Amino acid sequence: MWRAWGIILLALSPQDLGSRVTAPDHEFAIRPPAGWVRYLGMGPVIAKWVQPGEPKTPVELIVTHLQSMIPTPLDNFKRQSHDILKEKAPGAKVVEEKDLVIGGKPAYRMVISHEGQIQFKTCIHRSNLEFYLVDATFPPEQSEKIRPVLEASVATFEILPQPLTAEEKLLDARTTALIQAGKIDPSILSERWFTVHVGTRKVGHSRYKLAESEGVYAFETDVRLDFGSGEIDATTIRGSFSPDGRMQKVELEEAKAGAKQKTLHRTTASIRSGQAKISRDLNGVKEEKSFAVEEGVLLSDIAECMRPALIAAGKGNYLVKSMSPYSEEWKPEMVDVGGVENLEFDGKPHECILVQAYVGRRKNMTYFYGTDRSLIRAGGHREKFAIRQTTKEEALKP
């Protein structure tokens, strides 16, 4: 986590801040120091401001946006920060740390003295899967001038969820109506086995079963991955949902074992009558959440199960409001369903339907479904990660 933190190098007087700057694609706004020049960032670094003129030491302000597949509560983030600091910078000294609220979200600030510099780091915790980082590094003798402007600038940080466009609202209404009219479809009830690949290497297997139980769908997902060198992941998901999506429940357990640490995450999430309830134990950090959700919001694992219903509706675009059980915010998932095609992949031809999914308006995954609406493959030809349908015997082979 520490390696992903950006660095701000500031040397300025505590004068007025500049105008409010927004970044709609990353859903935030901030007032940087007045007169500073903005540059585009790269990778997780999304914005950088540079002090004007030609100072002896380059001065920058950097904002970083991180999205993780591993749920990380703020308390775990704090522990990781201290652990990595001890490992990577054993001579560093934490001179200050505090909890804050910035932009309506919990935040954490750590001030470090290391190698004659002050590192001023702030993490704004949007969810267990998403963070914004604003950092600074400066000489100790400039602290009196820099700290006030740093704190004032970071205090203006806002999170601005991007609203649905008019077109997206129409797709949302269409998709919600389609799902809420759903009934049990016996043709999609089955058990499927898959192999999981990174590049050309098989790293594990997955099992997915969808059945009917007392008028609702019940599903099971098991994933076992072995990346070598003791890096092992095991995920077990059990859930149920009504065909119209008005009743949903998911129980999820993820265990990761590695050379340096082990983690265990357990979560139970449900949605019923517009109310979400989530109970989490994320590697020892317990959370209880209860909040209202909009009509049509689907837990992300159930959204996956619902995808064949969209394929059955035919070629076109759909919008699913998908919410991870590790978050309290739903994200728009654009689903583009193609027509039946004859494509060759994994060494043989397939009559299939190509589906592209974009979570949070960004490309997420390419899917290939059979004409029976069962998943054949997740992951495009050029994507490093892929899941391929196979037999149980083949999936369980070492």
N, C-alpha and C positions, 0 to 999 in steps of 0.2 A: 504493500500500500504506500509506504513512504516514497518509493522510487517514482511514484506517479505524481507526487506533489510538485507543483510549479514553484518558481522562485520570483519574488518581486524585489528589485533593487531600486530603492527610492532615496532621493536626496533633494528634499524640497522644504520650503517653509510652509507652515500650516495656514495657507491662504484658502480662499473659497474653492470649492470643488467645481469641476466642469459640469456641463449639461448632462442630463440623464441619457444614457445610451442603452438601447435594447438589442437583444439578440433573439429574435423570434424562433429561429430553428432550435435553439438550446433553452428557450423559455426562461430567460433571466434579463434583469436590467440592473445597472449600477451607475453611479456618478464617479468617474475617475478624476484624478487631479486635473485642475484647470490647465489648459494649454498643451496637454500631452497628446502625442500623435498615435492614433490607433493603427495597428497592423493585424493582419489575419494570422491566426494561430495554425498549428498543424497537429493532427492526431487529437489527443484529449485536451490539448491546449487550444482554447477556442477564442481567446481574445488577449491581445497584448498592447499595452500603451507604453510609449517610449518618451522620456523627457526630452523636450526640444533643446536645440543647441548642440554643442560639442563638448560635453563634460569629459573629464579625464577618465572616469569610470562610467561605462554605460549604465543607464538607469532604466529599468523596465517594470511594468506592472502586468502580471499574468493571471488570468482566470482559467482554471481547469475544470472540465466537466467529466466525471467518471460514472460509467454505468457498469455494474458487475453482475455476473451470474451467481455469485456467492453472497448470500444474505449476510449483511454486516450491520448489526445495531451500533449505535454511536458508542456505547460502552465497550463493545468489542474493538471498534476502531481505535479508541483510546489505548487499550491494552496493546494492540498491534503496533501502534505508533511508538510506544515505549520499548517494546521488544525489539523492533527494527532499529531504533535509535541506539540501543545498547550493542546490537550486533554490528551495525555499519559505522557508528561514530561513538566508540566507547569513551572518548574524552569529552563528549558533549555534556552540558549541564542544563537541565530544565529549570529556568529561573521563574517561570510563571505558567500557570494553566488555569483555565476557567471555563465554565459552561455558560452559554449565551443563548439568546433567541434572536435570530436574524431573519428577516423576511417571513416571520411567522413560523419558522422552523427551528428545531433545536440545532445548536451549533457548539463547536468546541475550539478553543484557542490554546495554542501551545507556543510559548516563547522560549527559544533555546540560545544559549551562548556556546559557540563552537569556532575554534581556530580564528579568534579575534573578530568574529562577526556575530550579529544578532539575527536570528531567523525568527520571523513573525508569521505564524501559520494559523489559518482559520479554515475549518471544515464546516460547511453548511449541509446538514443531513436532510435531504429531501425525502428519502425513504431508505429502507434496508438495502436497496439495490441501486441507489442513485445519490451522488454527492456533487457538491461544488466546492472547489478549493481556491482560496485566495491567500497568497503567501508574500512574504517580504524578507529581504536580507539587506542589512545595512551596518555600517560601523557603529560601535557603541557610543562614540562621541556625538553622533547625529540623532540619538534617540529622542531628545527633547523636541527636536524639530519634526521628526518623522512620525513618531507614534500618534500624535493627535490627528494628522492627516490620514494615516492608515486606518485608524479606528473610525474616523468620520466617513471615509470612503466605503469601508466594508459594511458599516451600519446602513448604508443606502441600498444594499443588495436586496433585490426582490426576485421572487419566483413567479413567473407569469405563464400559467398553463395556456397553451394555444387553443383557442376555441375551434369548434368544428366550422368549416366553411359551409356555405349554403348547399353546395353539392354534396358534401359529406353528411350533412343533416338529412338530406333526401335518402342517401344510401343507408344511413343508420335507421331511419324510419322503415325503409323497405326490408332491411335485414331483421330488425326486431319483430315486425309483423310476420315475416316468414317463419322465424323460430317459434314465436308464440302460438302459431297455428299448427305446430308440430305434433305428431302422434308417434307411438312406438312403430319403428320400421324393422320388421323381422329380418329383412334382407341384409342388414349391416351387423347383425349379431354374430360374433365369431371370436376365435382366438387366433392371434397372429404372432409369429416369431420373427425377429430381425437380428442381423449382425450390425455392429457399430464399427466404423472405420475412420481412422485418421490417415489421410493419404492412402497409400496402398496397404497399410497395416491394420489388421483386425485388432481392436482393443477391447471388445466385449460383446454383449448381446442384450436384447430387450424382448420382453413379452408384453403383449397388450390383449386384454380380453374385455369384450363388451357383451353384456347379457341383460335380460329383462328380469326384474324382481318386483312383483306386486305393483305393476303399472308404471314403474319408473325404470330408467336405465341404471345399471350398476357396472362400474368398470374397474379394472385392475391393471396397473402398469408396474413392471419390475425391470430395473436396469442395473446391470453389473458391468463395471469397467475396470480394466487393469492396464495401466499405462507403463508398467515396469518400474523397477527401482523402488518397489514398495508403495507406489502411488495407486491406491485402490479407491473406487467410488461405488457406493451401493445406494440405490434409490428405490423406495417402495411407495406406491400411491394407491389408495383405495378411495372410491368416491361413488356418488349416486346423484342423479338429477332427473327432474321431470322433463318430458320431451319438449315442453314449452319454455324451459329454463327458469321457471318461477321458483323452483325449489332446487337448491344445489348444496352439496356437501363434499368436501375433500379432506382426506387425512394423508399427510405427507411426512415421510421420514427420509432424510438424506444423511448418509455417513461417509466421511472422507478420511482416509488414513494415508499419511505420508511420512517421509523421513523426519520432518521437523515438527509436525503437529497433527493432531486428530481433531475432527470436528463432528458434531452430531446436531442436526436440526430436526425438530419435530413441530409440525404445524397442523392445526385443525381449523378449517375455514368453512363457513356456511353463508348462504344468502337465502333469505325467505321473506316474502312480503316487503321487499324493498329495504330490508335491514341486513347488514353484514355483521357477522361475529367472527373474530379470529383470535385464536389462542396459540401463542408461539413459545417455544423453548429453543433459542438459538445459541447453542453451545453454552448453555448455562444462564443466558439472559432471557428472562421471562417477560412476555408482553401479553396484555389482554386488550383487545380493541373491539369496539362496537360503534357502528356508524351507518348512516343512511346511504344508499346507493341509488343511482338513477335506474329507471326502467331499462331493461335490456342488457345490463352489465353481467358478464360471464366470468367466472373464475377461469384463469388461463388454461388449466388442465381440461376443464369442461369445454372451453372454446375449441380445443383440439378435437375433442370427441364430436363436436357439432359440425365440423367441417364437411363431412359427407352430406349433411342436409343442404348445405349451400351448393355442393356439386350437383345434387339432385335437382335443384332449382334451375340449373342450366348455366350456360356461358354468360359471363357478365361480372360486374364489380359489386362487392359487398363490403360493409363496414361492421366490424364486431368490436364492442367495447369490452376489452379484455383486461382483467385485473389479476396480478400475481398475488398469491396468498401471503407473500412477504411484503406487500405494499398496501397502502390505503388509497391509492390513486389508480383509476383505470386509464389505459392507453388505447387510442384508436388503432385497430388492426385492419388495414386495407387488404382485402382478399380478392385477387383477380383469378377467376376461373375460366380456363380456356375450353376449347372444344376437343373432341376426340381426335387424336393424332397417332400416327405410326412412327415411333421413335426407337432408336437403337441405343441402349446403354447397358452397362454391366455385361457386355459381351453377347447380348441377344436382343432381338426386336421385341417391342411391346406396343400393344394398342392401349393408349393411356390418355389421361387428362392432365394437362400441366396446370399447376396452381402456384401462384406467387403470393406470398404473404409479406406485408410490410407493417411492422409493429412500431408505433410512434412515428409514422410517416417515413420510416427508413426501411430499407430492404432487410428482411429477416431470413427467409429461407425459401428455397424452391422445392416443391413437392410434386411427385408423380403418382397419380392414382389410377388404378385399373378401372375398367368400365363397370365393375361391380362395386366401385367406390371404396375399395380397400387400398391402403397405402402400399405402394410398391417401393418407393425410394423417397427419402428426404435428403436434400442436398443436390445441387447441380453438378454437371460434369466437371467443372473446374473448381468446385468448392472442396476445401481440404477435408471437411467433416461430412460424413455420409452415413445414413441408416438404410439398410437394404432388407427387404422382405425375403425370408428364406424358410426352410423347414426347421422344426424343433431340433432335429438331430444335428443339422449343420450349425445352428445357432449355439448349441451347447459344446461344440468341439473346441478344444483348447486353441 
